[in-house]
Amino acid sequence: MGLDLLVKNPADRLPTVTAVMIPGGVDDEKVRNQLLDEFNIEIAGGFGAVKGKIWRVGLMGYCSQKANVLLFLAAFEKVLLDQGASRAERRGRRSGDSKLQSSGDGNRCQQIGNWKIEI
């Protein structure tokens, strides 16, 4: 999707939550509110030193099933586009379709349940 993760080293990331850096020019609260209002998807913002700089995306249980991951990516893509994100951040569902895999590793991959997805 062209988004950066807060934790650069995959070995240091938590398997249950992914901290995604908010792209420049995109309003944290507007994105989170639109995801909730339109898709009933809730992601958390950062707090303390990273407030307004990251989104925290939960990756446990029901949320980590393939269909829900793809739903989130499609919704996230639409919301980012609506909120003025650049073209690099607009490829959520298409990227998810081609990059969602049951094995493999990469510097920009995040484990989601039994799946890894390149962000």
Short mmCIF file of the C-alpha atoms (twelve columns), coordinates in Angstrom:
data_MODEL
# 
_entry.id   MODEL 
# 
loop_
_atom_site.group_PDB 
_atom_site.id 
_atom_site.type_symbol 
_atom_site.label_atom_id 
_atom_site.label_alt_id 
_atom_site.label_comp_id 
_atom_site.label_asym_id 
_atom_site.label_seq_id 
_atom_site.Cartn_x 
_atom_site.Cartn_y 
_atom_site.Cartn_z 
_atom_site.pdbx_PDB_model_num 
ATOM 1   C CA . MET A 1   0.000   0.000   0.000  1 
ATOM 2   C CA . GLY A 2   2.976   2.275   0.269  1 
ATOM 3   C CA . LEU A 3   2.508   2.825   4.011  1 
ATOM 4   C CA . ASP A 4   5.351   2.681   6.519  1 
ATOM 5   C CA . LEU A 5   5.237   0.760   9.770  1 
ATOM 6   C CA . LEU A 6   6.396   2.287   13.038 1 
ATOM 7   C CA . VAL A 7   8.461   -0.769  13.965 1 
ATOM 8   C CA . LYS A 8   10.930  -1.335  11.138 1 
ATOM 9   C CA . ASN A 9   12.396  -4.691  12.224 1 
ATOM 10  C CA . PRO A 10  9.841   -7.516  11.664 1 
ATOM 11  C CA . ALA A 11  11.319  -9.478  14.582 1 
ATOM 12  C CA . ASP A 12  10.400  -6.612  16.938 1 
ATOM 13  C CA . ARG A 13  6.725   -6.334  15.875 1 
ATOM 14  C CA . LEU A 14  3.819   -7.601  17.937 1 
ATOM 15  C CA . PRO A 15  1.715   -10.294 16.237 1 
ATOM 16  C CA . THR A 16  -1.522  -8.829  17.640 1 
ATOM 17  C CA . VAL A 17  -1.304  -5.192  16.548 1 
ATOM 18  C CA . THR A 18  0.352   -3.295  13.718 1 
ATOM 19  C CA . ALA A 19  1.408   0.339   14.127 1 
ATOM 20  C CA . VAL A 20  1.022   2.037   10.728 1 
ATOM 21  C CA . MET A 21  2.498   5.479   10.147 1 
ATOM 22  C CA . ILE A 22  -0.074  8.084   9.095  1 
ATOM 23  C CA . PRO A 23  0.853   9.526   5.682  1 
ATOM 24  C CA . GLY A 24  1.476   13.255  5.443  1 
ATOM 25  C CA . GLY A 25  -1.610  15.321  4.670  1 
ATOM 26  C CA . VAL A 26  -4.025  12.693  6.020  1 
ATOM 27  C CA . ASP A 27  -6.077  13.485  9.137  1 
ATOM 28  C CA . ASP A 28  -5.898  10.700  11.733 1 
ATOM 29  C CA . GLU A 29  -9.316  11.293  13.281 1 
ATOM 30  C CA . LYS A 30  -11.131 11.753  9.967  1 
ATOM 31  C CA . VAL A 31  -9.805  8.425   8.678  1 
ATOM 32  C CA . ARG A 32  -10.741 6.561   11.855 1 
ATOM 33  C CA . ASN A 33  -14.205 8.150   11.970 1 
ATOM 34  C CA . GLN A 34  -14.931 7.390   8.310  1 
ATOM 35  C CA . LEU A 35  -13.837 3.750   8.735  1 
ATOM 36  C CA . LEU A 36  -16.177 3.437   11.703 1 
ATOM 37  C CA . ASP A 37  -19.128 5.303   10.159 1 
ATOM 38  C CA . GLU A 38  -19.050 3.678   6.724  1 
ATOM 39  C CA . PHE A 39  -17.705 0.204   7.424  1 
ATOM 40  C CA . ASN A 40  -18.105 -0.360  11.173 1 
ATOM 41  C CA . ILE A 41  -14.333 -0.908  11.346 1 
ATOM 42  C CA . GLU A 42  -12.517 0.573   14.305 1 
ATOM 43  C CA . ILE A 43  -8.787  1.186   14.449 1 
ATOM 44  C CA . ALA A 44  -7.022  3.023   17.242 1 
ATOM 45  C CA . GLY A 45  -4.885  6.101   17.056 1 
ATOM 46  C CA . GLY A 46  -1.579  6.564   18.762 1 
ATOM 47  C CA . PHE A 47  -1.137  8.100   22.180 1 
ATOM 48  C CA . GLY A 48  1.652   9.968   23.926 1 
ATOM 49  C CA . ALA A 49  4.582   10.714  21.627 1 
ATOM 50  C CA . VAL A 50  2.930   8.981   18.641 1 
ATOM 51  C CA . LYS A 51  -0.521  10.595  18.951 1 
ATOM 52  C CA . GLY A 52  -1.588  11.711  15.480 1 
ATOM 53  C CA . LYS A 53  1.382   9.886   13.927 1 
ATOM 54  C CA . ILE A 54  0.251   6.229   13.858 1 
ATOM 55  C CA . TRP A 55  -2.794  4.008   13.587 1 
ATOM 56  C CA . ARG A 56  -2.927  0.824   15.646 1 
ATOM 57  C CA . VAL A 57  -4.604  -1.991  13.712 1 
ATOM 58  C CA . GLY A 58  -5.709  -4.992  15.778 1 
ATOM 59  C CA . LEU A 59  -4.967  -8.410  14.318 1 
ATOM 60  C CA . MET A 60  -6.578  -10.972 16.597 1 
ATOM 61  C CA . GLY A 61  -9.305  -13.603 16.290 1 
ATOM 62  C CA . TYR A 62  -12.171 -12.733 13.971 1 
ATOM 63  C CA . CYS A 63  -10.331 -9.685  12.623 1 
ATOM 64  C CA . SER A 64  -7.456  -11.800 11.352 1 
ATOM 65  C CA . GLN A 65  -9.525  -14.003 9.042  1 
ATOM 66  C CA . LYS A 66  -8.656  -13.566 5.367  1 
ATOM 67  C CA . ALA A 67  -12.066 -12.156 4.366  1 
ATOM 68  C CA . ASN A 68  -11.914 -9.542  7.125  1 
ATOM 69  C CA . VAL A 69  -8.337  -8.569  6.306  1 
ATOM 70  C CA . LEU A 70  -9.331  -7.994  2.667  1 
ATOM 71  C CA . LEU A 71  -12.454 -6.070  3.749  1 
ATOM 72  C CA . PHE A 72  -10.316 -3.846  5.949  1 
ATOM 73  C CA . LEU A 73  -7.789  -3.232  3.165  1 
ATOM 74  C CA . ALA A 74  -10.518 -2.311  0.665  1 
ATOM 75  C CA . ALA A 75  -12.208 -0.013  3.182  1 
ATOM 76  C CA . PHE A 76  -8.882  1.499   4.195  1 
ATOM 77  C CA . GLU A 77  -8.008  2.142   0.550  1 
ATOM 78  C CA . LYS A 78  -11.325 3.921   -0.054 1 
ATOM 79  C CA . VAL A 79  -11.018 6.038   3.081  1 
ATOM 80  C CA . LEU A 80  -7.421  7.013   2.353  1 
ATOM 81  C CA . LEU A 81  -8.435  8.032   -1.156 1 
ATOM 82  C CA . ASP A 82  -11.398 10.017  0.176  1 
ATOM 83  C CA . GLN A 83  -9.125  11.750  2.664  1 
ATOM 84  C CA . GLY A 84  -6.583  12.800  0.046  1 
ATOM 85  C CA . ALA A 85  -3.846  10.188  0.346  1 
ATOM 86  C CA . SER A 86  -1.429  9.979   -2.570 1 
ATOM 87  C CA . ARG A 87  -1.620  7.234   -5.197 1 
ATOM 88  C CA . ALA A 88  0.938   5.130   -3.313 1 
ATOM 89  C CA . GLU A 89  -1.511  4.582   -0.446 1 
ATOM 90  C CA . ARG A 90  -4.460  3.697   -2.727 1 
ATOM 91  C CA . ARG A 91  -3.627  0.113   -3.622 1 
ATOM 92  C CA . GLY A 92  -4.998  -1.648  -0.511 1 
ATOM 93  C CA . ARG A 93  -7.306  -4.343  -1.825 1 
ATOM 94  C CA . ARG A 94  -5.329  -4.963  -4.996 1 
ATOM 95  C CA . SER A 95  -2.121  -5.247  -2.952 1 
ATOM 96  C CA . GLY A 96  -3.832  -7.462  -0.419 1 
ATOM 97  C CA . ASP A 97  -5.176  -9.804  -3.081 1 
ATOM 98  C CA . SER A 98  -1.762  -10.358 -4.583 1 
ATOM 99  C CA . LYS A 99  0.357   -10.206 -1.441 1 
ATOM 100 C CA . LEU A 100 -1.776  -12.149 1.059  1 
ATOM 101 C CA . GLN A 101 -0.001  -15.439 1.480  1 
ATOM 102 C CA . SER A 102 0.227   -18.333 3.897  1 
ATOM 103 C CA . SER A 103 4.022   -18.329 4.067  1 
ATOM 104 C CA . GLY A 104 7.024   -16.198 3.198  1 
ATOM 105 C CA . ASP A 105 8.733   -13.310 4.873  1 
ATOM 106 C CA . GLY A 106 9.607   -9.751  3.986  1 
ATOM 107 C CA . ASN A 107 10.693  -6.552  5.601  1 
ATOM 108 C CA . ARG A 108 7.272   -4.952  5.051  1 
ATOM 109 C CA . CYS A 109 5.168   -8.045  5.886  1 
ATOM 110 C CA . GLN A 110 2.940   -8.328  8.932  1 
ATOM 111 C CA . GLN A 111 1.657   -11.622 10.299 1 
ATOM 112 C CA . ILE A 112 -2.158  -11.638 10.479 1 
ATOM 113 C CA . GLY A 113 -3.398  -14.855 12.013 1 
ATOM 114 C CA . ASN A 114 -2.246  -17.592 9.611  1 
ATOM 115 C CA . TRP A 115 -1.524  -15.034 6.904  1 
ATOM 116 C CA . LYS A 116 1.244   -12.611 6.105  1 
ATOM 117 C CA . ILE A 117 0.445   -9.443  4.257  1 
ATOM 118 C CA . GLU A 118 2.809   -6.988  2.627  1 
ATOM 119 C CA . ILE A 119 1.816   -3.492  3.639  1 
# 
